[in-house]
Amino acid sequence: MRAIYLDYDSVSYADLEPAPLLEVLPDLEFLPTPAAGAVTPLIRDAEVILVNRTALSRERLAAAKQLRLIVCSGTGTDYVDLAAAQEFGIAVCNVVDYCTTSVAQHAWSLILALTQHLVEYRRACTDGSWASGDESRIQYQEIRELTGRTLGIVGWGNLGRAVAAVAPAFGMQVIVANRLGQAPAAGRLQLPELLRRADVVSLHCPLNDATRGMIGAAELALMKPDAVLINTARGGLVDAAALAAALRAGRLGGAGIDVLEPEPPRADNPLLDGSIPHLIVTPHVAWGAREARQRCLAEMAANIRDFFAGGRRMRVV
């Protein structure tokens, strides 16, 4: 049986122990991220594919006649054509709740960095402004206390709950958005009302037809002019051009973005412009604590073992 990990170098930086995977797939091939044209030939005779971010389109899956199982290295499955996988009888499973602590840490790192203006004040220390003794060269940035402010969570799964659990330590109130397109749930707010009320909005929902572009120009206009937007979920949730425009115009207090669409991003993505004020962009690393990545491998191994035993552990198709 041929089993391949298509893009292992995007999960392990030579710092993980692959033993859990090798216990269930002794002949597993660990491959570096393939060039686009190399994917189809690589998977043509594979029975099991482990994958992190490499797209598995209908065309590619159609060529993989032996394929029985796709194991995703994370919660998101938007890079796999699930409808095609189901049509071709290919099982797909993901991994959930392996990086909750890592993502929550990253989300709060962004919240605190933006609230304290750490990037701007660090620049004042490295560009000679502070050392000059001329206080006027240190451009004042308003630092706000979080106590008494409101954190809005969009996506009330494990990640959203983990971020919300930290809020009381800073004396913040938590409000939760209702799921888009669904009947209002008790204690939740419709998205427009949450955007109006929140001082910090943190996105933790999956990318699908209902959520794609859910934060656009109209939604950003509802937010307070000093509010902060955090996205550690999926880049497609946010209209990048609209967010860049809002930050440039001073209509938003700041944004912390760990995900873009597509990934890797195109060079002309508007959020990669370093001149945009009060914006921190990181390269999809919120999930990447070593402990979380090692936990992910163990969960993938458990999914594989369960599949061959006839189970449906973490199956999405």
Summary of the structure (lengths in Angstrom):
residues: 317
radius of gyration: 21.5
end to end distance: 21.4
largest distance: 70.7
contacts: 985
relative contact order: 0.14
helix: 37%
strand: 15%
